[in-house]
Amino acid sequence: MMRALICLVLVAVWAPALAQAPRPAAAVHENERAAYRIQIPPGWQAVPDDDVDFAMRDAQADLNLYVRVLEGPFGDDRDAFRTLADFFKGDLDYLVLRQGLKPMPALGREAWNFVMRRTARPRVEMVVVIPQMPNGESSIYYHLRLDAPIRRLDAIESEMDRLLLGFRITGEPAAAVVRPRADAGAFQPPSQRVPPPAPDAADAGDALPQRLEAWQLGYALRYPAGWTVSRLNEFTVRISAGRDQRNRESAITIQNMASTAAGGAYEKPDDVAGAFRRQIEGLDPKAQFRSARPFHYSRTRLRLTGTEFNAAYRVGGNDWRQWQIVVPRPDGRVFHAWGLTAPAERFDDYAKVAGAILESWVIAP
């Protein structure tokens, strides 16, 4: 009896202390340069992954979350959503099950979400893309991808919602492109990234000391010193000259887009070019298109015929020009969409450099 009484007294003494014991603080990953932070929930653990900005895994539930900070297209975020939707629909590795807008009142923004099934693996993924700015004209997008086994298809959206509760935008990114850790090159804020002067056309071929080898995408090329390369996604590369004092970027973007022969949406180069025209018209209904003509590629013993055009349009009070080329791969299953975009008053200068880069472009047989 006495022993039982002592136990009761001990419980009474210790119970308040146990009830008041503080919970351990949740782990947090924060990237100040990219201006975001995300909580690492109990059961999750950060894991190294050089292909993304941050990755974490719940081993028991077999869930993986990947966070990237991507540079998106110019213009209205709604057009960026349409571009992403077309990209995922044309990706042979995925079958899009659901897509739509996702209100995020805690962030004061409207995001987009895609739920997709992997075609070659028993996995499902949910991608949520959050614009950095709430005004509809972002150039930075937070790309969160949740990977789960197929059996969790019905629960993947609720799993993502729980993770998004711990995601916050903390300010304005320090620079437009926050490259994954595996990418080379020092990080520089926009104020320090002054676009290099464009060389004369006669000297442009000798001014390309840097080499990009993207054989997994089907090509390699050379580009100038001072320009930076960023991988926007598995099938898109951007080669950027930097931003001017008005935060306008001059860049070449190369996208791989699946043809109908590979289950994509495009049958011929003109179909891809038409998609780019519609995208530009979505930015500016008064856009002007010029110099539409066949494009002939004849390097590495390949003879490929595609199409090209020039466009002039206005977005956000700025005048832009775009040089767009579409060429099919030799097997006809993929189109390479190569495009230069630059402010109208600097376009001719950068077109000289872009022409030299184009001449160095080697497409794998």
Secondary structure, DSSP 8 states (H G I E B T S, - for coil): -HHHHHHHHHHHHHHHHHHH------EEEEETTTTEEEEE-TT-EE---TTSSEEEEETTTTEEEEEEEEE--SS-HHHHHHHHHHHHHH-TTEEEEEEEEEEETTTTEEEEEEEEEESSSSEEEEEEEEESSTTS--SEEEEEEEEEEGGGGGGHHHHHHHHHTTEEE-S--SSS----TTS-S----GGG--------HHHHTTS--EEEEEGGGTEEEEE-TT-EEEEEETTEEEEEEEE-TTS-EEEEEEEEEEBGGGT-SBSSHHHHHHHHHHHHHHH-TT-EEEEEEEEEE-STT--EEEEEEEEEEEETTEEEEEEEEEEE-TTSSEEEEEEEEEEGGGHHHHHHHHHHHHHH-EE--
